[in-house]
Amino acid sequence: MNLADRIQTLRKAKGISQEELADKVGVSRQAVSKWESEQSSPDLDKIILLSDYFNVTTDYLLKGIEPTSHKMLKIDARIFSIIATAINFIGLVISICIWIDEQEMIAIVPGFIFMAMGCMIFAIGYVIGENKKKALKLFLSINIWLLTLIPISCIFNVLDGLFGGFSWVLSPIPILSNSYITYFMCWIIYAIICITTDAIVMKQG
């Protein structure tokens, strides 16, 4: 593996494009393309910038020699996103099942506990892992649907009860108590929030 291969490998491991790498080191995308295709080599100052950005030594970039302390397993943050999503989904399902079976407000507790754990796991992976941007995009696009249902349902049930003049309950899903109009409005608002968030996330690329 030569210098061109190492630059390309490090860039791909970081999950960034040639244009993004060019912005980081202050060159054009064409310059990065030439580095990776062996048409040219980066100047010494760019080698130093590359080593700092990729957190490797200049010896590794130039010669492929890296100290043992730098030979660390690179963890993909997307793995944490998947695990966190599974935990959040399990928490939501458990809450809904408890509510259907018991009809008690305590049903929301396991949902919040599991989702707090899921978000914490994702946060850890985001801090220590690679491919942060892709991991965040993956996490938000799915979990906006999981994380907002219980809070929106609780807010709706309280407001619906107060304005409808009857006792309200906290539950993981909206309760049809007042009218079909307000009930379906709750689901519409929930869908709008989630779809809008997904659209923003996807637009960020």
Backbone bond lengths (Angstrom), bond angles and torsions (degrees), N, CA, C in turn:
res aa  C-N    CA-C-N  psi(-1)  N-CA   C-N-CA  omega(-1)  CA-C   N-CA-C  phi
1 M - - - 1.465 - - 1.531 109.71 -
2 N 1.322 116.70 125.10 1.458 120.88 -179.60 1.531 111.01 -98.66
3 L 1.335 115.83 -175.23 1.465 121.34 -177.68 1.527 111.02 -57.61
4 A 1.330 116.98 -44.58 1.467 121.13 -179.06 1.529 111.09 -59.84
5 D 1.340 115.75 -43.95 1.463 120.42 -179.89 1.523 111.44 -65.59
6 R 1.343 116.18 -39.44 1.460 119.63 -178.35 1.528 111.17 -66.49
7 I 1.331 116.66 -41.18 1.466 119.91 178.39 1.526 110.26 -61.93
8 Q 1.328 115.45 -45.56 1.464 119.62 -179.18 1.530 111.49 -64.90
9 T 1.317 116.90 -42.42 1.465 121.17 -179.83 1.528 111.12 -63.31
10 L 1.332 115.80 -44.62 1.463 120.03 179.68 1.532 111.18 -64.97
11 R 1.316 115.59 -39.87 1.467 119.54 179.34 1.528 110.85 -62.72
12 K 1.322 116.33 -47.03 1.459 120.12 -179.11 1.523 111.85 -66.37
13 A 1.330 116.71 -35.77 1.464 120.18 177.20 1.524 110.97 -64.79
14 K 1.319 115.31 -30.04 1.464 121.15 178.79 1.524 111.36 -78.81
15 G 1.328 115.65 -16.08 1.455 120.45 178.91 1.514 114.10 74.27
16 I 1.343 116.84 33.31 1.460 120.68 -178.64 1.528 110.11 -121.16
17 S 1.312 116.05 160.36 1.461 121.65 179.31 1.524 110.80 -87.31
18 Q 1.324 116.32 170.29 1.466 120.57 175.97 1.525 110.21 -60.79
19 E 1.317 116.48 -38.22 1.466 120.73 -179.58 1.522 111.15 -65.38
20 E 1.327 117.04 -40.01 1.468 120.73 178.94 1.525 110.64 -66.45
21 L 1.327 116.75 -41.61 1.465 119.81 177.61 1.523 110.24 -64.10
22 A 1.324 116.52 -40.72 1.465 120.69 178.65 1.525 111.20 -58.71
23 D 1.325 116.67 -41.00 1.468 120.76 178.57 1.532 111.16 -64.09
24 K 1.335 115.94 -36.86 1.465 120.29 -177.70 1.523 112.39 -67.06
25 V 1.327 117.13 -35.35 1.470 120.04 -175.62 1.530 112.82 -106.77
26 G 1.327 116.65 1.41 1.456 120.17 173.43 1.514 115.51 76.53
27 V 1.337 116.22 39.80 1.469 120.38 175.71 1.524 108.26 -131.34
28 S 1.311 116.58 178.48 1.466 121.05 177.68 1.528 110.29 -83.90
29 R 1.327 116.36 161.21 1.454 120.12 176.88 1.526 110.66 -62.67
30 Q 1.325 116.36 -34.60 1.457 120.62 179.33 1.533 111.49 -62.84
31 A 1.343 115.53 -34.45 1.467 119.45 178.26 1.519 111.00 -64.20
32 V 1.354 114.89 -44.55 1.471 118.85 178.27 1.522 110.45 -63.36
33 S 1.332 116.22 -40.27 1.464 120.29 178.58 1.528 110.89 -60.78
34 K 1.325 116.82 -40.30 1.466 120.54 178.68 1.519 111.47 -68.44
35 W 1.337 116.93 -36.27 1.471 119.48 176.77 1.522 109.76 -60.19
36 E 1.342 115.78 -46.10 1.464 120.29 -173.89 1.528 112.35 -75.47
37 S 1.317 117.27 -19.89 1.469 120.40 178.53 1.524 112.19 -101.65
38 E 1.347 116.60 9.37 1.472 123.63 177.18 1.532 113.35 65.23
39 Q 1.323 116.56 21.14 1.467 118.95 176.60 1.526 111.11 -80.01
40 S 1.332 115.59 -23.52 1.459 120.77 175.96 1.520 108.57 -156.27
41 S 1.324 116.30 170.20 1.458 121.31 178.83 1.522 109.30 -123.36
42 P 1.332 117.40 146.63 1.466 119.88 178.71 1.531 112.12 -66.86
43 D 1.328 115.69 146.97 1.459 120.09 175.00 1.516 109.98 -66.40
44 L 1.330 115.72 168.11 1.462 120.28 -176.70 1.521 112.15 -59.73
45 D 1.342 116.63 -41.33 1.468 118.59 -179.36 1.522 111.25 -64.87
46 K 1.339 117.10 -32.53 1.458 120.26 177.37 1.528 111.03 -73.96
47 I 1.331 116.46 -33.24 1.468 120.25 174.77 1.521 110.09 -59.17
48 I 1.337 115.78 -42.81 1.463 120.74 -179.90 1.526 110.44 -65.26
49 L 1.339 116.06 -43.21 1.467 119.67 178.02 1.527 111.03 -62.90
50 L 1.319 116.58 -41.02 1.465 120.60 178.40 1.522 111.55 -63.58
51 S 1.320 116.12 -42.07 1.470 119.58 -179.34 1.525 111.05 -64.96
52 D 1.339 116.05 -38.85 1.471 119.68 177.89 1.523 110.83 -66.91
53 Y 1.334 116.65 -43.17 1.460 120.31 -176.70 1.530 111.53 -67.71
54 F 1.323 117.00 -42.14 1.463 120.41 -178.64 1.528 112.65 -86.92
55 N 1.349 115.62 -3.27 1.465 120.59 179.45 1.534 111.94 58.73
56 V 1.338 114.98 45.20 1.466 121.74 174.71 1.525 107.73 -129.52
57 T 1.308 116.31 168.99 1.459 119.71 179.63 1.529 110.33 -83.96
58 T 1.342 115.34 159.08 1.464 119.72 174.96 1.531 110.08 -65.70
59 D 1.340 116.81 -31.43 1.470 120.37 176.27 1.522 111.26 -60.99
60 Y 1.335 115.10 -38.02 1.464 117.92 179.38 1.526 110.36 -66.69
61 L 1.333 116.29 -43.94 1.466 119.25 -179.67 1.531 111.78 -62.80
62 L 1.325 115.41 -45.49 1.461 119.72 -173.99 1.527 113.43 -81.28
63 K 1.351 116.01 -37.63 1.462 119.31 -172.99 1.528 113.92 -121.44
64 G 1.309 117.02 -10.47 1.458 119.38 -176.78 1.505 113.32 81.31
65 I 1.357 116.16 12.34 1.467 121.20 -179.61 1.525 108.09 -97.23
66 E 1.311 115.95 122.88 1.467 120.02 -178.61 1.518 109.60 -131.99
67 P 1.344 117.89 134.75 1.467 120.39 176.90 1.514 111.40 -59.95
68 T 1.322 115.73 151.21 1.458 120.94 -179.52 1.509 111.78 -56.30
69 S 1.335 117.01 -34.78 1.460 121.02 -177.02 1.516 112.18 -64.35
70 H 1.342 117.12 -20.28 1.457 120.13 -179.20 1.524 112.89 -92.01
71 K 1.317 116.09 -9.39 1.448 119.68 -178.01 1.522 109.49 -84.08
72 M 1.303 115.01 80.39 1.450 121.49 -176.91 1.524 109.59 -113.58
73 L 1.309 114.43 148.70 1.452 119.72 175.73 1.523 109.12 -70.11
74 K 1.333 116.52 124.19 1.449 121.26 179.04 1.531 108.80 -86.23
75 I 1.320 116.05 119.52 1.456 121.40 -178.25 1.520 109.10 -93.25
76 D 1.308 116.20 131.92 1.464 121.00 179.06 1.526 108.60 -83.02
77 A 1.325 116.87 121.95 1.461 121.25 -178.26 1.525 111.70 -63.89
78 R 1.336 117.10 -21.07 1.469 119.90 179.62 1.522 111.71 -65.03
79 I 1.331 117.04 -27.39 1.460 120.21 176.68 1.524 109.77 -63.50
80 F 1.336 115.96 -41.98 1.457 120.45 177.91 1.525 110.99 -65.61
81 S 1.334 116.59 -34.86 1.464 120.14 177.68 1.527 110.91 -61.98
82 I 1.328 115.61 -42.54 1.470 120.56 -179.56 1.524 110.86 -66.64
83 I 1.339 116.37 -44.56 1.466 120.40 179.51 1.524 110.08 -63.28
84 A 1.328 116.73 -44.90 1.465 121.05 -179.58 1.523 111.03 -63.01
85 T 1.321 117.06 -39.63 1.463 121.03 178.61 1.529 110.76 -63.12
86 A 1.330 116.28 -42.40 1.467 120.27 178.93 1.524 110.82 -61.91
87 I 1.329 117.03 -42.25 1.463 121.12 179.78 1.528 110.63 -65.82
88 N 1.317 117.11 -42.43 1.461 120.47 178.64 1.526 111.27 -63.50
89 F 1.321 115.82 -39.91 1.471 120.49 178.95 1.530 110.34 -64.54
90 I 1.320 116.17 -44.83 1.471 120.41 179.02 1.520 110.32 -60.02
91 G 1.345 116.23 -42.92 1.469 119.97 179.48 1.514 112.31 -60.89
92 L 1.332 116.45 -42.36 1.463 120.48 179.61 1.529 111.18 -65.25
93 V 1.328 116.00 -44.02 1.471 119.99 179.84 1.520 111.12 -63.08
94 I 1.334 117.06 -42.91 1.468 120.65 179.19 1.518 110.69 -60.81
95 S 1.329 116.70 -44.37 1.467 120.46 -179.93 1.525 111.46 -61.41
96 I 1.327 115.78 -45.47 1.467 119.26 -179.52 1.528 111.10 -64.51
97 C 1.329 116.61 -40.78 1.474 120.40 179.34 1.526 111.24 -63.69
98 I 1.329 116.45 -43.16 1.467 120.17 178.69 1.526 109.88 -63.17
99 W 1.337 115.99 -41.94 1.465 119.13 -179.73 1.529 111.32 -63.32
100 I 1.313 116.70 -44.21 1.470 120.62 -179.95 1.524 110.38 -62.63
101 D 1.329 116.93 -37.16 1.467 121.37 -176.71 1.520 113.17 -81.51
102 E 1.361 116.46 -40.97 1.462 120.39 -171.73 1.532 114.23 -106.99
103 Q 1.346 116.57 -26.92 1.472 121.18 -175.39 1.532 111.69 56.29
104 E 1.339 116.24 39.41 1.456 122.29 -179.60 1.529 109.90 -118.26
105 M 1.352 115.42 146.75 1.453 120.16 -178.16 1.525 112.90 -63.96
106 I 1.334 115.94 -20.83 1.468 120.49 178.73 1.522 110.99 -60.84
107 A 1.324 117.02 -14.70 1.463 121.26 -177.50 1.519 112.86 -61.51
108 I 1.342 117.27 -26.79 1.468 119.25 -177.76 1.529 112.47 -76.84
109 V 1.338 116.68 -18.87 1.468 120.37 -174.46 1.525 112.76 -62.04
110 P 1.353 119.31 -53.39 1.480 118.02 179.70 1.526 112.80 -59.67
111 G 1.331 116.55 -32.82 1.457 119.37 178.36 1.516 111.57 -61.72
112 F 1.332 116.30 -47.81 1.457 120.29 179.55 1.529 111.60 -65.59
113 I 1.332 116.82 -37.52 1.464 120.26 -179.82 1.534 110.53 -65.22
114 F 1.322 116.37 -48.76 1.472 120.34 179.81 1.521 110.92 -62.57
115 M 1.319 116.53 -41.11 1.461 119.69 -177.78 1.525 111.74 -70.08
116 A 1.314 116.51 -33.24 1.468 119.44 174.43 1.524 109.96 -64.23
117 M 1.340 115.92 -40.97 1.466 120.31 177.46 1.522 110.49 -64.60
118 G 1.329 116.55 -43.06 1.459 120.35 -179.58 1.515 112.18 -61.91
119 C 1.332 116.30 -44.51 1.466 120.49 179.65 1.520 111.34 -65.80
120 M 1.335 116.37 -36.14 1.462 120.25 178.82 1.527 110.71 -66.97
121 I 1.320 117.02 -40.56 1.463 120.94 178.16 1.525 110.12 -63.80
122 F 1.329 116.63 -42.49 1.461 119.28 178.20 1.528 110.72 -63.23
123 A 1.339 116.90 -42.02 1.464 120.72 -179.35 1.527 111.02 -60.92
124 I 1.329 116.52 -40.98 1.463 120.68 178.52 1.531 110.03 -62.98
125 G 1.332 115.93 -47.02 1.456 120.25 179.65 1.515 112.35 -63.06
126 Y 1.322 116.21 -36.08 1.465 120.39 -179.70 1.523 110.65 -66.24
127 V 1.331 116.07 -35.98 1.467 120.55 -178.30 1.528 111.25 -73.61
128 I 1.316 117.49 -43.90 1.469 119.99 -171.93 1.531 113.26 -98.30
129 G 1.334 118.27 -13.00 1.451 120.42 -171.87 1.519 114.67 -95.84
130 E 1.322 114.66 172.20 1.457 123.12 174.97 1.525 109.05 -95.58
131 N 1.339 115.87 170.04 1.466 122.38 179.46 1.531 111.93 59.26
132 K 1.322 115.31 46.56 1.463 120.65 -175.90 1.526 112.52 -59.62
133 K 1.334 116.59 -43.81 1.472 119.90 -176.49 1.527 110.86 -63.30
134 K 1.326 117.04 -44.64 1.458 120.72 179.87 1.528 111.02 -67.79
135 A 1.332 116.07 -36.06 1.463 120.01 179.23 1.524 110.75 -65.86
136 L 1.331 116.45 -42.44 1.464 120.62 179.40 1.522 110.84 -64.89
137 K 1.316 115.93 -41.90 1.467 120.99 179.33 1.523 110.14 -62.46
138 L 1.315 117.17 -44.85 1.467 122.23 179.13 1.526 110.71 -62.45
139 F 1.325 116.16 -45.05 1.463 120.73 -177.17 1.521 111.53 -64.95
140 L 1.331 116.89 -49.96 1.459 120.72 -176.15 1.524 112.39 -65.96
141 S 1.324 117.09 -41.25 1.463 120.18 -174.89 1.525 112.60 -61.93
142 I 1.317 117.44 -30.85 1.469 121.26 -179.39 1.523 111.58 -97.21
143 N 1.324 116.10 -44.83 1.459 119.79 -170.75 1.520 114.61 -76.32
144 I 1.323 117.83 -14.70 1.455 118.48 174.15 1.531 109.78 -60.04
145 W 1.341 116.03 -33.24 1.466 120.86 178.35 1.528 111.72 -73.03
146 L 1.322 116.80 -31.31 1.469 120.64 -177.27 1.525 112.20 -85.30
147 L 1.331 115.93 -42.41 1.463 120.35 -171.85 1.527 114.05 -77.88
148 T 1.316 117.37 -22.89 1.470 119.08 -175.09 1.519 113.70 -95.10
149 L 1.323 119.16 -15.90 1.464 120.15 -174.24 1.528 112.63 -62.52
150 I 1.323 117.84 -48.39 1.464 119.88 -177.92 1.529 111.82 -65.63
151 P 1.359 119.20 -49.25 1.471 118.24 178.11 1.528 113.27 -59.53
152 I 1.332 117.81 -43.25 1.467 120.51 179.23 1.529 110.30 -64.02
153 S 1.319 117.03 -40.90 1.464 120.71 179.24 1.525 111.35 -63.01
154 C 1.332 116.46 -43.85 1.467 120.44 179.74 1.531 110.78 -62.62
155 I 1.332 116.27 -45.45 1.468 120.19 179.82 1.529 110.26 -62.48
156 F 1.326 116.19 -44.43 1.465 120.20 179.68 1.517 111.27 -61.37
157 N 1.323 117.86 -46.74 1.462 121.12 -176.80 1.531 111.56 -63.17
158 V 1.339 116.08 -38.58 1.464 119.59 178.48 1.534 110.39 -66.15
159 L 1.320 116.76 -50.49 1.467 120.82 -178.66 1.530 111.22 -64.28
160 D 1.329 116.08 -41.29 1.457 120.07 -179.91 1.523 110.67 -63.35
161 G 1.338 115.63 -38.17 1.465 119.53 178.78 1.518 112.14 -69.89
162 L 1.331 116.34 -42.94 1.464 120.38 -179.04 1.529 111.62 -64.12
163 F 1.338 116.29 -48.04 1.464 119.68 -178.12 1.528 112.05 -76.46
164 G 1.331 116.23 -24.28 1.458 119.10 179.80 1.511 112.99 -87.24
165 G 1.330 116.13 -10.94 1.459 120.38 176.87 1.515 114.40 77.33
166 F 1.323 117.30 31.98 1.462 119.72 177.09 1.524 109.46 -138.73
167 S 1.301 115.49 169.73 1.463 120.43 -177.42 1.524 109.90 -65.63
168 W 1.343 115.02 139.16 1.457 119.66 179.37 1.520 110.00 -108.51
169 V 1.315 115.49 159.13 1.467 121.76 178.08 1.516 108.93 -133.53
170 L 1.317 115.24 154.88 1.458 121.24 173.08 1.524 107.60 -95.35
171 S 1.314 116.02 122.84 1.460 119.91 -177.99 1.521 109.48 -142.48
172 P 1.334 117.32 159.95 1.471 120.20 -178.52 1.525 113.87 -75.56
173 I 1.313 117.36 -9.45 1.468 121.61 177.97 1.523 108.71 -135.28
174 P 1.338 118.13 154.69 1.469 120.41 177.62 1.528 110.96 -61.68
175 I 1.340 115.69 143.78 1.453 121.66 179.83 1.526 109.52 -107.78
176 L 1.319 116.57 131.12 1.462 121.32 177.35 1.526 108.49 -80.76
177 S 1.355 116.00 97.00 1.455 120.29 -176.55 1.528 113.14 -122.59
178 N 1.306 117.07 -36.70 1.458 121.05 -172.39 1.525 110.87 -99.57
179 S 1.334 116.19 -65.25 1.464 119.82 -179.48 1.520 109.63 -152.55
180 Y 1.315 114.53 158.47 1.457 119.84 177.12 1.529 111.10 -65.22
181 I 1.325 116.34 -30.90 1.463 120.43 -177.77 1.522 110.71 -63.52
182 T 1.348 116.95 -52.28 1.468 119.94 -179.52 1.520 111.14 -66.33
183 Y 1.339 116.46 -34.92 1.460 120.53 179.83 1.527 111.06 -62.65
184 F 1.325 116.91 -48.93 1.456 120.16 -179.81 1.523 111.52 -71.38
185 M 1.339 116.78 -28.84 1.467 119.55 175.35 1.519 110.79 -62.21
186 C 1.327 116.05 -37.35 1.467 120.28 178.22 1.520 110.27 -60.43
187 W 1.327 116.77 -46.88 1.467 120.59 179.87 1.521 111.44 -65.65
188 I 1.319 116.49 -35.47 1.460 120.42 178.67 1.526 110.81 -66.31
189 I 1.338 116.57 -44.42 1.465 121.11 178.04 1.527 110.51 -61.77
190 Y 1.324 115.72 -43.07 1.472 121.13 177.50 1.533 110.83 -58.39
191 A 1.332 116.30 -46.93 1.463 120.75 -179.65 1.521 111.54 -65.24
192 I 1.328 117.46 -40.39 1.467 121.11 179.82 1.517 110.56 -62.80
193 I 1.331 117.26 -44.65 1.466 121.62 179.67 1.526 110.33 -60.29
194 C 1.316 116.45 -46.75 1.465 120.65 -176.73 1.526 112.11 -69.73
195 I 1.323 116.62 -44.04 1.464 120.21 -179.06 1.526 110.69 -65.94
196 T 1.329 116.01 -40.63 1.472 120.28 178.64 1.523 110.47 -63.07
197 T 1.325 116.39 -44.33 1.469 119.96 178.56 1.519 110.73 -61.62
198 D 1.336 116.72 -43.97 1.467 120.23 178.22 1.530 111.03 -60.18
199 A 1.329 116.39 -41.87 1.460 120.35 -179.39 1.528 110.96 -62.82
200 I 1.335 116.09 -41.27 1.474 120.43 179.01 1.517 110.73 -65.79
201 V 1.343 116.06 -42.96 1.464 120.89 -179.90 1.525 110.50 -62.32
202 M 1.322 116.98 -45.90 1.463 120.94 -178.98 1.528 111.20 -65.82
203 K 1.318 116.15 -34.25 1.463 119.86 -179.56 1.522 111.84 -67.53
204 Q 1.340 115.53 -29.70 1.459 119.51 179.70 1.517 111.39 -66.90
205 G 1.322 116.82 -18.92 1.483 120.50 178.22 1.482 111.59 70.54
